[in-house]
Amino acid sequence: MDLALYCPQLGYYTRQREKIGAKGDFFTSSHLSFDFGELLAEQLIDMWQVLGQPNPFTVVEMGAGQGLLAVDILRYLERRDLDCFSALSYLILEKSAAHVIEQRQRLGRWIEKGARIDWTTIENIPEASIVGCFFSNELVDAFPVHLVTVQDHQLKEIYVELIDNRFSEAIAELSSERITKYFDFMGVDVSRYAEGYRTEVNLAALDWMDAIAKRLKSGFILTIDYGYSATRYYNPMRSGGTLQCYYQHSHHNDPYIYVGEQDITAHVNFTALQLQGELSGLQTVGLTQQGLFLMALGLGDRLSQLTLTEPTSSEDLQNRLQRRDALHQLMNPMGLGGFEVLIQSKGLNADIKLKGLTHD
């Protein structure tokens, strides 16, 4: 999975081709409309105020894709709250060189005006240096996972081998004791499940959470993705796991075809992110669904405003209908609205009230 997604020049996320949007393989919330980024910006303004309006207020976007979300956030902050925008330092962590080129082009107008925008790696950020917010949207689901299965009432790992120039699976002992410890950590014993049960273990997500927690001095970690709690994720009835592949807006569960040309994902175990966060000095501020989160930030008001005035032309009417459809998709609990939003904090009081969680 790591090679198929991130191998230089050949991996899905590193090669030069359109991956996201109508001509790609899948959509993200930021591709539907500018509203998603603007509503996130409202939450960032709220966080800046909770932190005492620091300057710099550092926002670290992890996995910025084509840069669309960054554009919507920066444009809105510049228009909506110039004081917050002036205090902003915007850092991007991006593994794909192709995406960095695209991001630089899209953000060029702010760079030319002297805005604090830069690209870096997590290793180059000093520990306990960030006052602000680390955030990601549909990032953790693309971290490489270990596939495990139950065989003879024991937990085994599924490996990939090459036979006659074809990929195939082989079952053997676990590659790391961390996998056993992971399930102990979750309080789940999948070895008692039915023969052939298979699922995923995302150790990379734990390392990622620990790494960013160490670099946060005071502020928040905002994670948006699709996933479940540990009890739902490792339910005995979910016997085939959650691994999915996306190719030209269709999905299937075979990672051994279209290698390097399709996205490979696994749902996120949000219990694991919370527990690892606690071990790394974070506290959970809230866990909610994206639809509720965006409604608390003003999505409903935006829907209402679309009907307050008459359209001025057929083109205006069409644009309004498209935007209304996008807003409904963002809040649809059966789709994007059902994504999980996890907010964790460090160096702050336990009774934090954030705008996006006011529905709780």
TORKOL-4160 file (C-alpha; in steps of 0.2 Angstrom, whole numbers, padded with zeros to 4 digits, m for minus):
360
<pt num="1" X="0000" Y="0000" Z="0000"/>
<pt num="2" X="0014" Y="0012" Z="0004"/>
<pt num="3" X="0023" Y="0008" Z="m0013"/>
<pt num="4" X="0007" Y="0009" Z="m0023"/>
<pt num="5" X="0002" Y="0026" Z="m0016"/>
<pt num="6" X="0019" Y="0035" Z="m0012"/>
<pt num="7" X="0033" Y="0027" Z="m0023"/>
<pt num="8" X="0042" Y="0041" Z="m0031"/>
<pt num="9" X="0035" Y="0045" Z="m0049"/>
<pt num="10" X="0025" Y="0028" Z="m0049"/>
<pt num="11" X="0014" Y="0030" Z="m0034"/>
<pt num="12" X="m0004" Y="0035" Z="m0035"/>
<pt num="13" X="m0001" Y="0051" Z="m0025"/>
<pt num="14" X="0016" Y="0055" Z="m0033"/>
<pt num="15" X="0013" Y="0053" Z="m0051"/>
<pt num="16" X="0008" Y="0068" Z="m0062"/>
<pt num="17" X="m0011" Y="0064" Z="m0066"/>
<pt num="18" X="m0027" Y="0071" Z="m0060"/>
<pt num="19" X="m0033" Y="0061" Z="m0045"/>
<pt num="20" X="m0047" Y="0071" Z="m0037"/>
<pt num="21" X="m0062" Y="0079" Z="m0044"/>
<pt num="22" X="m0073" Y="0075" Z="m0060"/>
<pt num="23" X="m0058" Y="0069" Z="m0070"/>
<pt num="24" X="m0051" Y="0059" Z="m0056"/>
<pt num="25" X="m0056" Y="0045" Z="m0045"/>
<pt num="26" X="m0065" Y="0053" Z="m0030"/>
<pt num="27" X="m0071" Y="0069" Z="m0023"/>
<pt num="28" X="m0067" Y="0077" Z="m0006"/>
<pt num="29" X="m0078" Y="0090" Z="0003"/>
<pt num="30" X="m0067" Y="0104" Z="m0004"/>
<pt num="31" X="m0071" Y="0100" Z="m0022"/>
<pt num="32" X="m0089" Y="0102" Z="m0019"/>
<pt num="33" X="m0089" Y="0121" Z="m0015"/>
<pt num="34" X="m0079" Y="0135" Z="m0007"/>
<pt num="35" X="m0091" Y="0133" Z="0008"/>
<pt num="36" X="m0082" Y="0119" Z="0016"/>
<pt num="37" X="m0066" Y="0129" Z="0017"/>
<pt num="38" X="m0074" Y="0144" Z="0023"/>
<pt num="39" X="m0084" Y="0135" Z="0037"/>
<pt num="40" X="m0067" Y="0128" Z="0042"/>
<pt num="41" X="m0060" Y="0145" Z="0043"/>
<pt num="42" X="m0074" Y="0150" Z="0055"/>
<pt num="43" X="m0068" Y="0137" Z="0066"/>
<pt num="44" X="m0050" Y="0142" Z="0064"/>
<pt num="45" X="m0055" Y="0160" Z="0069"/>
<pt num="46" X="m0063" Y="0153" Z="0084"/>
<pt num="47" X="m0048" Y="0143" Z="0089"/>
<pt num="48" X="m0037" Y="0159" Z="0087"/>
<pt num="49" X="m0048" Y="0168" Z="0099"/>
<pt num="50" X="m0048" Y="0154" Z="0112"/>
<pt num="51" X="m0029" Y="0154" Z="0111"/>
<pt num="52" X="m0029" Y="0173" Z="0115"/>
<pt num="53" X="m0026" Y="0179" Z="0097"/>
<pt num="54" X="m0008" Y="0174" Z="0096"/>
<pt num="55" X="0004" Y="0181" Z="0083"/>
<pt num="56" X="0010" Y="0170" Z="0074"/>
<pt num="57" X="m0006" Y="0159" Z="0074"/>
<pt num="58" X="0001" Y="0144" Z="0065"/>
<pt num="59" X="m0010" Y="0133" Z="0055"/>
<pt num="60" X="m0003" Y="0117" Z="0048"/>
<pt num="61" X="m0012" Y="0108" Z="0034"/>
<pt num="62" X="m0007" Y="0090" Z="0033"/>
<pt num="63" X="m0010" Y="0083" Z="0015"/>
<pt num="64" X="m0016" Y="0098" Z="0006"/>
<pt num="65" X="m0019" Y="0089" Z="m0011"/>
<pt num="66" X="m0022" Y="0102" Z="m0025"/>
<pt num="67" X="m0022" Y="0117" Z="m0013"/>
<pt num="68" X="m0041" Y="0120" Z="m0015"/>
<pt num="69" X="m0044" Y="0120" Z="0004"/>
<pt num="70" X="m0030" Y="0132" Z="0008"/>
<pt num="71" X="m0036" Y="0144" Z="m0005"/>
<pt num="72" X="m0054" Y="0144" Z="0002"/>
<pt num="73" X="m0047" Y="0146" Z="0020"/>
<pt num="74" X="m0035" Y="0160" Z="0015"/>
<pt num="75" X="m0047" Y="0170" Z="0004"/>
<pt num="76" X="m0060" Y="0169" Z="0018"/>
<pt num="77" X="m0049" Y="0174" Z="0032"/>
<pt num="78" X="m0042" Y="0189" Z="0022"/>
<pt num="79" X="m0060" Y="0195" Z="0019"/>
<pt num="80" X="m0068" Y="0190" Z="0035"/>
<pt num="81" X="m0055" Y="0194" Z="0049"/>
<pt num="82" X="m0040" Y="0203" Z="0044"/>
<pt num="83" X="m0032" Y="0203" Z="0061"/>
<pt num="84" X="m0033" Y="0184" Z="0061"/>
<pt num="85" X="m0026" Y="0183" Z="0043"/>
<pt num="86" X="m0012" Y="0195" Z="0048"/>
<pt num="87" X="m0007" Y="0184" Z="0062"/>
<pt num="88" X="m0008" Y="0168" Z="0052"/>
<pt num="89" X="0007" Y="0157" Z="0048"/>
<pt num="90" X="0001" Y="0144" Z="0036"/>
<pt num="91" X="0012" Y="0128" Z="0034"/>
<pt num="92" X="0009" Y="0114" Z="0023"/>
<pt num="93" X="0015" Y="0096" Z="0025"/>
<pt num="94" X="0014" Y="0087" Z="0008"/>
<pt num="95" X="0023" Y="0071" Z="0003"/>
<pt num="96" X="0018" Y="0073" Z="m0016"/>
<pt num="97" X="0030" Y="0084" Z="m0026"/>
<pt num="98" X="0017" Y="0085" Z="m0039"/>
<pt num="99" X="0004" Y="0092" Z="m0027"/>
<pt num="100" X="0017" Y="0105" Z="m0020"/>
<pt num="101" X="0019" Y="0112" Z="m0037"/>
<pt num="102" X="0000" Y="0114" Z="m0039"/>
<pt num="103" X="m0001" Y="0121" Z="m0022"/>
<pt num="104" X="0012" Y="0134" Z="m0025"/>
<pt num="105" X="0003" Y="0140" Z="m0041"/>
<pt num="106" X="m0013" Y="0141" Z="m0032"/>
<pt num="107" X="m0007" Y="0151" Z="m0017"/>
<pt num="108" X="0005" Y="0162" Z="m0027"/>
<pt num="109" X="m0005" Y="0178" Z="m0026"/>
<pt num="110" X="m0003" Y="0177" Z="m0007"/>
<pt num="111" X="0015" Y="0172" Z="m0007"/>
<pt num="112" X="0018" Y="0187" Z="m0019"/>
<pt num="113" X="0010" Y="0199" Z="m0006"/>
<pt num="114" X="0021" Y="0192" Z="0008"/>
<pt num="115" X="0009" Y="0181" Z="0017"/>
<pt num="116" X="0018" Y="0168" Z="0028"/>
<pt num="117" X="0015" Y="0152" Z="0018"/>
<pt num="118" X="0028" Y="0138" Z="0018"/>
<pt num="119" X="0031" Y="0120" Z="0015"/>
<pt num="120" X="0040" Y="0109" Z="0027"/>
<pt num="121" X="0041" Y="0091" Z="0034"/>
<pt num="122" X="0035" Y="0085" Z="0052"/>
<pt num="123" X="0054" Y="0082" Z="0056"/>
<pt num="124" X="0059" Y="0100" Z="0053"/>
<pt num="125" X="0046" Y="0107" Z="0065"/>
<pt num="126" X="0054" Y="0108" Z="0082"/>
<pt num="127" X="0045" Y="0100" Z="0097"/>
<pt num="128" X="0033" Y="0111" Z="0107"/>
<pt num="129" X="0035" Y="0125" Z="0094"/>
<pt num="130" X="0017" Y="0126" Z="0087"/>
<pt num="131" X="0004" Y="0138" Z="0094"/>
<pt num="132" X="m0011" Y="0135" Z="0083"/>
<pt num="133" X="m0019" Y="0121" Z="0074"/>
<pt num="134" X="m0014" Y="0105" Z="0065"/>
<pt num="135" X="m0028" Y="0100" Z="0053"/>
<pt num="136" X="m0031" Y="0086" Z="0040"/>
<pt num="137" X="m0045" Y="0082" Z="0029"/>
<pt num="138" X="m0046" Y="0064" Z="0022"/>
<pt num="139" X="m0028" Y="0061" Z="0026"/>
<pt num="140" X="m0027" Y="0047" Z="0039"/>
<pt num="141" X="m0037" Y="0035" Z="0028"/>
<pt num="142" X="m0023" Y="0034" Z="0015"/>
<pt num="143" X="m0010" Y="0029" Z="0028"/>
<pt num="144" X="m0003" Y="0012" Z="0024"/>
<pt num="145" X="m0011" Y="m0002" Z="0035"/>
<pt num="146" X="m0006" Y="m0020" Z="0041"/>
<pt num="147" X="m0019" Y="m0033" Z="0035"/>
<pt num="148" X="m0022" Y="m0046" Z="0048"/>
<pt num="149" X="m0033" Y="m0062" Z="0048"/>
<pt num="150" X="m0039" Y="m0075" Z="0060"/>
<pt num="151" X="m0032" Y="m0093" Z="0056"/>
<pt num="152" X="m0034" Y="m0107" Z="0068"/>
<pt num="153" X="m0040" Y="m0096" Z="0082"/>
<pt num="154" X="m0024" Y="m0085" Z="0080"/>
<pt num="155" X="m0020" Y="m0068" Z="0073"/>
<pt num="156" X="m0010" Y="m0069" Z="0058"/>
<pt num="157" X="m0004" Y="m0056" Z="0045"/>
<pt num="158" X="m0007" Y="m0055" Z="0027"/>
<pt num="159" X="0008" Y="m0052" Z="0016"/>
<pt num="160" X="0010" Y="m0048" Z="m0003"/>
<pt num="161" X="0021" Y="m0059" Z="m0014"/>
<pt num="162" X="0025" Y="m0059" Z="m0032"/>
<pt num="163" X="0022" Y="m0076" Z="m0041"/>
<pt num="164" X="0023" Y="m0077" Z="m0060"/>
<pt num="165" X="0023" Y="m0058" Z="m0061"/>
<pt num="166" X="0007" Y="m0057" Z="m0052"/>
<pt num="167" X="0003" Y="m0051" Z="m0034"/>
<pt num="168" X="m0004" Y="m0063" Z="m0022"/>
<pt num="169" X="m0007" Y="m0065" Z="m0004"/>
<pt num="170" X="0002" Y="m0075" Z="0009"/>
<pt num="171" X="m0002" Y="m0078" Z="0027"/>
<pt num="172" X="0011" Y="m0079" Z="0040"/>
<pt num="173" X="0016" Y="m0073" Z="0058"/>
<pt num="174" X="0014" Y="m0055" Z="0063"/>
<pt num="175" X="0027" Y="m0044" Z="0057"/>
<pt num="176" X="0027" Y="m0034" Z="0073"/>
<pt num="177" X="0023" Y="m0036" Z="0092"/>
<pt num="178" X="0015" Y="m0019" Z="0090"/>
<pt num="179" X="0000" Y="m0027" Z="0081"/>
<pt num="180" X="m0004" Y="m0038" Z="0096"/>
<pt num="181" X="m0001" Y="m0023" Z="0108"/>
<pt num="182" X="m0013" Y="m0012" Z="0097"/>
<pt num="183" X="m0028" Y="m0024" Z="0100"/>
<pt num="184" X="m0024" Y="m0025" Z="0118"/>
<pt num="185" X="m0024" Y="m0006" Z="0118"/>
<pt num="186" X="m0041" Y="m0006" Z="0110"/>
<pt num="187" X="m0047" Y="m0019" Z="0122"/>
<pt num="188" X="m0052" Y="m0031" Z="0108"/>
<pt num="189" X="m0048" Y="m0049" Z="0105"/>
<pt num="190" X="m0051" Y="m0053" Z="0087"/>
<pt num="191" X="m0043" Y="m0070" Z="0089"/>
<pt num="192" X="m0059" Y="m0076" Z="0096"/>
<pt num="193" X="m0068" Y="m0071" Z="0080"/>
<pt num="194" X="m0073" Y="m0083" Z="0066"/>
<pt num="195" X="m0060" Y="m0091" Z="0055"/>
<pt num="196" X="m0055" Y="m0080" Z="0040"/>
<pt num="197" X="m0060" Y="m0064" Z="0049"/>
<pt num="198" X="m0049" Y="m0050" Z="0042"/>
<pt num="199" X="m0046" Y="m0032" Z="0046"/>
<pt num="200" X="m0034" Y="m0018" Z="0046"/>
<pt num="201" X="m0021" Y="m0011" Z="0059"/>
<pt num="202" X="m0015" Y="0007" Z="0056"/>
<pt num="203" X="0001" Y="0008" Z="0066"/>
<pt num="204" X="0006" Y="0023" Z="0055"/>
<pt num="205" X="m0009" Y="0033" Z="0062"/>
<pt num="206" X="m0002" Y="0031" Z="0080"/>
<pt num="207" X="0015" Y="0037" Z="0075"/>
<pt num="208" X="0008" Y="0052" Z="0066"/>
<pt num="209" X="m0003" Y="0057" Z="0081"/>
<pt num="210" X="0012" Y="0056" Z="0093"/>
<pt num="211" X="0023" Y="0066" Z="0081"/>
<pt num="212" X="0011" Y="0080" Z="0079"/>
<pt num="213" X="0006" Y="0080" Z="0097"/>
<pt num="214" X="0025" Y="0082" Z="0102"/>
<pt num="215" X="0026" Y="0097" Z="0090"/>
<pt num="216" X="0011" Y="0106" Z="0097"/>
<pt num="217" X="0015" Y="0118" Z="0112"/>
<pt num="218" X="m0003" Y="0125" Z="0114"/>
<pt num="219" X="m0018" Y="0123" Z="0102"/>
<pt num="220" X="m0028" Y="0110" Z="0093"/>
<pt num="221" X="m0027" Y="0095" Z="0081"/>
<pt num="222" X="m0042" Y="0094" Z="0070"/>
<pt num="223" X="m0045" Y="0077" Z="0060"/>
<pt num="224" X="m0059" Y="0075" Z="0048"/>
<pt num="225" X="m0060" Y="0058" Z="0040"/>
<pt num="226" X="m0072" Y="0043" Z="0038"/>
<pt num="227" X="m0071" Y="0030" Z="0051"/>
<pt num="228" X="m0078" Y="0022" Z="0066"/>
<pt num="229" X="m0075" Y="0019" Z="0085"/>
<pt num="230" X="m0065" Y="0003" Z="0089"/>
<pt num="231" X="m0080" Y="m0006" Z="0094"/>
<pt num="232" X="m0089" Y="m0003" Z="0077"/>
<pt num="233" X="m0073" Y="m0005" Z="0067"/>
<pt num="234" X="m0068" Y="m0022" Z="0075"/>
<pt num="235" X="m0086" Y="m0029" Z="0076"/>
<pt num="236" X="m0086" Y="m0047" Z="0072"/>
<pt num="237" X="m0099" Y="m0044" Z="0059"/>
<pt num="238" X="m0087" Y="m0033" Z="0049"/>
<pt num="239" X="m0078" Y="m0048" Z="0044"/>
<pt num="240" X="m0070" Y="m0042" Z="0028"/>
<pt num="241" X="m0062" Y="m0026" Z="0035"/>
<pt num="242" X="m0064" Y="m0009" Z="0027"/>
<pt num="243" X="m0050" Y="m0008" Z="0014"/>
<pt num="244" X="m0057" Y="0000" Z="m0002"/>
<pt num="245" X="m0050" Y="0005" Z="m0019"/>
<pt num="246" X="m0056" Y="0020" Z="m0029"/>
<pt num="247" X="m0054" Y="0020" Z="m0048"/>
<pt num="248" X="m0063" Y="0032" Z="m0060"/>
<pt num="249" X="m0077" Y="0036" Z="m0047"/>
<pt num="250" X="m0080" Y="0017" Z="m0044"/>
<pt num="251" X="m0075" Y="0007" Z="m0029"/>
<pt num="252" X="m0070" Y="m0011" Z="m0026"/>
<pt num="253" X="m0059" Y="m0020" Z="m0013"/>
<pt num="254" X="m0045" Y="m0027" Z="m0024"/>
<pt num="255" X="m0028" Y="m0018" Z="m0021"/>
<pt num="256" X="m0019" Y="m0029" Z="m0033"/>
<pt num="257" X="m0026" Y="m0021" Z="m0049"/>
<pt num="258" X="m0023" Y="m0004" Z="m0057"/>
<pt num="259" X="m0007" Y="m0003" Z="m0045"/>
<pt num="260" X="m0002" Y="0015" Z="m0044"/>
<pt num="261" X="m0017" Y="0021" Z="m0054"/>
<pt num="262" X="m0030" Y="0019" Z="m0040"/>
<pt num="263" X="m0032" Y="0026" Z="m0023"/>
<pt num="264" X="m0031" Y="0013" Z="m0008"/>
<pt num="265" X="m0039" Y="0017" Z="0008"/>
<pt num="266" X="m0045" Y="0010" Z="0025"/>
<pt num="267" X="m0057" Y="0018" Z="0037"/>
<pt num="268" X="m0050" Y="0027" Z="0052"/>
<pt num="269" X="m0051" Y="0020" Z="0070"/>
<pt num="270" X="m0055" Y="0036" Z="0079"/>
<pt num="271" X="m0054" Y="0027" Z="0096"/>
<pt num="272" X="m0035" Y="0024" Z="0092"/>
<pt num="273" X="m0032" Y="0042" Z="0088"/>
<pt num="274" X="m0040" Y="0047" Z="0104"/>
<pt num="275" X="m0031" Y="0035" Z="0115"/>
<pt num="276" X="m0014" Y="0038" Z="0107"/>
<pt num="277" X="m0018" Y="0057" Z="0109"/>
<pt num="278" X="m0020" Y="0055" Z="0128"/>
<pt num="279" X="m0004" Y="0045" Z="0129"/>
<pt num="280" X="0004" Y="0059" Z="0120"/>
<pt num="281" X="m0002" Y="0073" Z="0131"/>
<pt num="282" X="m0018" Y="0078" Z="0122"/>
<pt num="283" X="m0036" Y="0079" Z="0128"/>
<pt num="284" X="m0051" Y="0076" Z="0117"/>
<pt num="285" X="m0062" Y="0092" Z="0115"/>
<pt num="286" X="m0075" Y="0083" Z="0105"/>
<pt num="287" X="m0079" Y="0070" Z="0092"/>
<pt num="288" X="m0094" Y="0073" Z="0081"/>
<pt num="289" X="m0101" Y="0071" Z="0063"/>
<pt num="290" X="m0096" Y="0083" Z="0049"/>
<pt num="291" X="m0114" Y="0088" Z="0045"/>
<pt num="292" X="m0117" Y="0093" Z="0063"/>
<pt num="293" X="m0100" Y="0102" Z="0064"/>
<pt num="294" X="m0103" Y="0112" Z="0048"/>
<pt num="295" X="m0121" Y="0116" Z="0054"/>
<pt num="296" X="m0114" Y="0123" Z="0070"/>
<pt num="297" X="m0102" Y="0134" Z="0060"/>
<pt num="298" X="m0116" Y="0141" Z="0049"/>
<pt num="299" X="m0120" Y="0129" Z="0035"/>
<pt num="300" X="m0139" Y="0131" Z="0038"/>
<pt num="301" X="m0138" Y="0150" Z="0037"/>
<pt num="302" X="m0129" Y="0148" Z="0020"/>
<pt num="303" X="m0143" Y="0137" Z="0014"/>
<pt num="304" X="m0156" Y="0150" Z="0020"/>
<pt num="305" X="m0147" Y="0164" Z="0012"/>
<pt num="306" X="m0148" Y="0156" Z="m0005"/>
<pt num="307" X="m0167" Y="0158" Z="m0005"/>
<pt num="308" X="m0168" Y="0176" Z="0002"/>
<pt num="309" X="m0165" Y="0184" Z="m0015"/>
<pt num="310" X="m0172" Y="0181" Z="m0033"/>
<pt num="311" X="m0159" Y="0174" Z="m0045"/>
<pt num="312" X="m0154" Y="0187" Z="m0058"/>
<pt num="313" X="m0151" Y="0176" Z="m0073"/>
<pt num="314" X="m0153" Y="0158" Z="m0078"/>
<pt num="315" X="m0134" Y="0156" Z="m0075"/>
<pt num="316" X="m0136" Y="0163" Z="m0057"/>
<pt num="317" X="m0151" Y="0151" Z="m0054"/>
<pt num="318" X="m0140" Y="0136" Z="m0060"/>
<pt num="319" X="m0126" Y="0141" Z="m0049"/>
<pt num="320" X="m0137" Y="0143" Z="m0034"/>
<pt num="321" X="m0144" Y="0125" Z="m0037"/>
<pt num="322" X="m0127" Y="0118" Z="m0038"/>
<pt num="323" X="m0121" Y="0126" Z="m0022"/>
<pt num="324" X="m0137" Y="0121" Z="m0013"/>
<pt num="325" X="m0134" Y="0103" Z="m0019"/>
<pt num="326" X="m0116" Y="0104" Z="m0013"/>
<pt num="327" X="m0121" Y="0110" Z="0004"/>
<pt num="328" X="m0134" Y="0096" Z="0006"/>
<pt num="329" X="m0120" Y="0084" Z="0001"/>
<pt num="330" X="m0108" Y="0091" Z="0015"/>
<pt num="331" X="m0122" Y="0088" Z="0028"/>
<pt num="332" X="m0129" Y="0071" Z="0021"/>
<pt num="333" X="m0126" Y="0059" Z="0036"/>
<pt num="334" X="m0126" Y="0045" Z="0023"/>
<pt num="335" X="m0111" Y="0053" Z="0014"/>
<pt num="336" X="m0099" Y="0067" Z="0018"/>
<pt num="337" X="m0110" Y="0073" Z="0032"/>
<pt num="338" X="m0107" Y="0056" Z="0041"/>
<pt num="339" X="m0088" Y="0059" Z="0042"/>
<pt num="340" X="m0080" Y="0060" Z="0059"/>
<pt num="341" X="m0073" Y="0076" Z="0066"/>
<pt num="342" X="m0061" Y="0074" Z="0080"/>
<pt num="343" X="m0054" Y="0089" Z="0089"/>
<pt num="344" X="m0040" Y="0087" Z="0102"/>
<pt num="345" X="m0031" Y="0100" Z="0112"/>
<pt num="346" X="m0015" Y="0103" Z="0122"/>
<pt num="347" X="m0010" Y="0116" Z="0134"/>
<pt num="348" X="m0028" Y="0122" Z="0137"/>
<pt num="349" X="m0041" Y="0121" Z="0150"/>
<pt num="350" X="m0052" Y="0106" Z="0150"/>
<pt num="351" X="m0068" Y="0116" Z="0148"/>
<pt num="352" X="m0065" Y="0123" Z="0131"/>
<pt num="353" X="m0080" Y="0128" Z="0121"/>
<pt num="354" X="m0078" Y="0128" Z="0102"/>
<pt num="355" X="m0090" Y="0135" Z="0089"/>
<pt num="356" X="m0091" Y="0119" Z="0079"/>
<pt num="357" X="m0095" Y="0108" Z="0094"/>
<pt num="358" X="m0109" Y="0119" Z="0101"/>
<pt num="359" X="m0123" Y="0107" Z="0095"/>
<pt num="360" X="m0116" Y="0094" Z="0108"/>
